[in-house]
């Protein structure tokens, strides 16, 4: 059993993705059961070439009472909305102009 949380952290995005992909490719060729969390949105589709790889996403619902409270549910498939961070920043009260800029940059 191998559990990895955010492999490639504290690297550049390109290096982190490359390291994570190389480690995952190696693990997929082993007999190990692997659980991996990642913020690299391009990684799960790249790993789909491995027949023993299943994609599970933690989908979140946000509570209206508490801006920072989220409830998670494991589901099969792709992540529907990758911008929870911006939504959370908005709910936490960041200025509207910062939120607008963040959405514009994320859409690029």
N, C-alpha and C positions, 0 to 999 in steps of 0.2 A: 504494500500500500504506500503510495506516494501522494502527499498533499502539498500543494504549492500555492502560496498566496502572493499575487502580484510579482511574479518573476520579472526581472528587468527593471525594477524600480531604481531610481537614482542614476539612470543612464539617459542618454538622448533617446528620443522616441524611436529612431531608426535602429540604434544599437540594441535597445531593449527588446524591440520586436524581433530582431534577428536572433538574439540570445534565446528568447522565449521559444521561438519557432524551432531552433536547432535542438533545444532540450526536449521539447514536446515530440519532435520527430523521432528522437532516440527512444524516448519512453514508449511511444506508440508501437515501436518494434520489439519491445520487451513484453514480458508476461505480467508486468505490474498493473495494478488498478490505480488510476491517477485521477485526482480531483485537482482542478486548476482554476483559480480565479484570475481574471485579467481585465484590464481596461483597454487592451489593444483590440479594437473592433474588427480589424482585418484578420486576426488570428483564428477565430473559430471557422470561418469559411475555408481558410487555408488548410486547416487540419481535417476538413471533411473528406479528404482523399483517403484517410485511414478508415477501413471498414469497421474497426473496433472503437471508433470515436463517436460518442453521443454528445450532442449539444444541449445543455440545460441552462436555462436563464432564470435568474431570480427577478421576477417581476415585482414591482412595488406599487402599493397604493398608499397615498398620503392621507393622514388624518386632518380633518378641517379644524379640530380643536387645538392641536399642537403642530406648529409648522415643521418641526424637525422630526416628528414621529412618522416612521414608515413601517408598514407590515409587508413582509416578503413571502412569496410563494414560488416554489420551484416549478417551472413549466418547460416543456420540450419546445425547441425551436429558436428562432432569432429574437434578438432584443428589439422591441417595438419602438422605444423612444430612448435614445442615448443621452438626452439632455436633462436628466434629473438634477444635476448639479446647478444648472441655471435656474430651473424651477425652484429649487430649494433656496438659492440665493435671493430670488425674488420674494419668496415667502418669509425670509429672514429680514427683509426690509432694506436690501441694497437699493440705492437710488435708481430710478427708472432709466436714466440715461446710461448707466453702467450695464443694466440688464439688456437694453437695446443694442449696445455695442457688443456685448458678449454673444448675443444671438446672431448678430451679423457676422462676427468673426467665426463662430462655430459653423455657420452655413457656407463659408467660403471653401 
